[in-house]
Amino acid sequence: QKFCMDNNLQQSWPVNRLTRGERPSLKRPVQVASFSTCGGVYTTPGVSREIAIPATGLDLNEGYPDLFVDKKMDDGFSLAEVFRCIQENQIKLGDIRILSFRNNFNKIMATPFSQNDEWQISVARLPNSMVFNVINDSQPPEKGTQSHRATYWGYKFEQYCTETDTTKPVDPNDQFVTLNKLDIGNHRILLAAEIDGHETVRVRQEEEEEDRESRESRKRTCIKNFIELKTHRTLDDDRAHTSFRRFKLLKVWIQSFLVDTPKIIFGHRDEKGIIARVDSLLTKDIPRLGADYWDPSTCIIFTCNLLDVVSRNTKPGSCYNLRYVKHSRRIELQLTTDKIESFVSQEIIDLMNERSPEKAENKTNH
């Protein structure tokens, strides 16, 4: 990114100021479309993988490093694929205020309680909305390092949970992605998020009738609940338990909350990458476990306030760098010389500039 050198074009706000106020209204996330990328092939709607709980004692090193395929980008999929999904599924964007990857909101929402985690986001301002793009501000771990191996362990655990053939390459670029609408205050957001898989849950129904047809109907009443898969080192002492609840659970809760994922499965591994235990947590129970270190309301208030100030302090047709600076504990917004068309297609710009019938009527009435 190239920045405009005029210092008057940079604005900033302290993080603690953006955590004040009442908790905004929320609207539960709703999936509106999906797509898959597998072997470089894009398909929509996407195909989610069924999850099976693996056995303990599995070796996460199996296949490393020869069967580890490099990840192409931070999110594994691009804005171009998101735009393609929007167009092919004819998603109306007239009421969308913000289009983004979930990755950006993972970073934003954790900011009040993650003082050392700096981040930056590219913002394209349109007349009625904004597009947030991911900026990769960290280099991938070098091959052969412990960090690279630990990254593989996470993807290998996913493979153990979702694949019958665990001898094939581990390819993090094969993904299932959902597009989800949610409301935070006055901001209607369309989030693109990679989902690890699902479990099929049979819904209970009251047995009002005992005929064969109604019994068969009850058998067929099943839903797919999305699942997040995580690995973590075994919690051997109080320090490990504190770190897990203070940092890991905060990030896991945010990630799951944003797209209404009800459950997370954890593979607890030892220092050699052997699965010692597998258990699960419900997303709704996580804030209670982290209550001594963070609270959801502060995360949500901060996010809504941040979206408010960015919306008010950006001009249509311009691009900005939005970032968190840890040494000053401030959010900075800097105008750049980037062109919107460099990462937002004209077709998506046109769709996002369209006013929904409801908005158009409200504008006329005013």
C-alpha angles and dihedrals in degrees: 000000000000116000128214105246096218104108090206087070092065121083131182142187131194113248094231091057090056092054093065127099139047123317108265125234116270134206118205114252115259124197111231102172144349142200139188133217114201125163089348092304119125121211134173131232090038128229117237120209122240112239124224121185108247125223123260119254095049116147112233090195093071109125096009125173102353096058097043112110115204117250112242098213143354095272097028091233134063139233087249090063091047090051090048091053091049092052098042091049092043093232113184112232100180093105096041115110097180133025114193150141113260087237090074093052092046087062097041097049094048094051099097090058102030102067096167099047107096119192142172133201133193113232126199112194118212126181095268104012150019136238118213117203127192119251113203102222097168132062120237114253117269118256114265096024122120090246091055090049092049089052089054091050090060094052092042090055088053089052092051089052099046111026133067092201106058094169094076123093119288103238116181089188091072101090146158112219130191129199111217134186119213137161126226107180108309093341118101107198133195109205127191110208135174112232122203097212146289144256123219113237124193112225116225117237131187112254098235094155133031100203119120095250094057092046091053090048091055091051091055095049101103132139134199116238115196118235134202118215121209138173124209137171113261114272101242102161144015093270091056092048091050093050091047094053096039101046114007097047092046092057093042092050093050093047092050097039093055094062100025097251104170101199143032124202116208126203107202110206135186124235091274095055099257117141107241099173140002121205140149142227131203113235092229090059097051099082090059090055092050097040094114092059111028142003131214095227093063091050091051096044091050092049094050093046091048092052089049095054094043091050092049096045102047128082125222113257094029136104127220143188112231115192146161116229113202100199092058097029089226138131112232128199117194128182113233134196092238119127119234091225090062091078107006117068119229090240091058091045089055092048093049092047092056113103117227114239091250093053093045091053092048091051091051092049091053 
